[in-house]
Amino acid sequence: MTEQLIDAMVSLTHIMEEESEQLAKAPYFPEMPEIAQVKLRLTGRIEAEVARMKREAPDDWAERLAPEAREQLAEASRCLRDASSVNAQILKRQIELSTDMMGAIAAEAQRLTGTRNTVYGACGGLAASEAPAPISINARL
């Protein structure tokens, strides 16, 4: 009854561990988009299995499991929780680094292009404005 659920959880755990290991080495690797797709598919499979089990036994599907199956499910859940926690921390760090890098690039581009403007107001006051510098993003990175 839980074999497919446990299989999907173990597979997702391995994928997350592999992704975390690769991201710890380099901020980008060529297999990254495929890993993200696999993670989405496995997550959907886990959700579908849990929904199916809840339909079949709405209130107590987990309690109806044999002790061995319940222990396997608990172990798979613990491993998945640990792997997803590490994966989330690494991905959060990568996103923060990317955001900081884009900010630094934008600030430098603005400094180099001199897009600061000063305009006179209706009452003779000066107002300074800084237009954002255009940035081209290479979507293949």
C-alpha positions, -999 to 999 in steps of 0.1 A, spaced: 0 0 0 28 24 8 55 11 -15 50 37 -42 48 65 -16 80 54 1 97 49 -33 88 84 -43 100 98 -10 134 80 -12 139 91 -48 131 127 -39 155 125 -10 183 113 -33 176 140 -59 177 167 -32 209 154 -18 225 153 -52 213 189 -60 226 202 -26 260 185 -32 262 201 -67 252 235 -55 277 234 -27 304 230 -54 292 256 -79 263 280 -82 251 265 -114 255 232 -132 240 220 -165 216 194 -150 199 220 -127 167 224 -148 162 187 -152 167 182 -114 140 208 -107 116 190 -131 123 157 -114 117 173 -80 83 187 -92 73 153 -106 82 134 -75 65 159 -52 33 156 -73 36 118 -71 39 120 -33 9 143 -31 -11 120 -53 -2 89 -33 -11 106 0 -44 118 -15 -52 83 -27 -45 68 7 -67 94 24 -95 86 0 -93 49 7 -91 53 45 -99 89 53 -92 90 90 -67 64 99 -47 53 69 -14 57 88 -26 37 118 -38 9 96 -3 3 83 17 -28 94 43 -18 120 71 -26 95 55 -4 68 49 24 93 85 23 103 97 24 67 74 54 61 86 72 92 123 66 82 116 78 46 99 109 61 128 117 84 153 114 56 132 135 33 128 162 60 165 163 66 174 165 29 148 191 22 160 213 51 196 213 37 184 218 2 162 247 12 191 264 30 215 260 0 188 273 -24 180 302 -2 217 311 0 220 309 -38 190 331 -44 203 357 -19 237 357 -36 220 361 -71 199 390 -58 230 407 -43 249 402 -75 222 417 -96 220 447 -73 257 452 -75 256 450 -113 227 475 -115 245 499 -91 277 497 -111 259 501 -144 241 532 -131 273 546 -118 290 541 -152 262 554 -173 256 585 -152 218 583 -153 214 608 -125 192 637 -134 185 670 -117 153 689 -125 140 722 -115 107 723 -97 79 748 -102 90 769 -72 127 768 -82 137 738 -61 160 711 -73 150 675 -74 174 647 -81 163 615 -97 182 584 -106 168 564 -135 176 527 -134 202 515 -158 192 490 -184 204 455 -176 204 427 -201 201 393 -185 215 361 -201 187 337 -195 209 307 -203 230 311 -171 
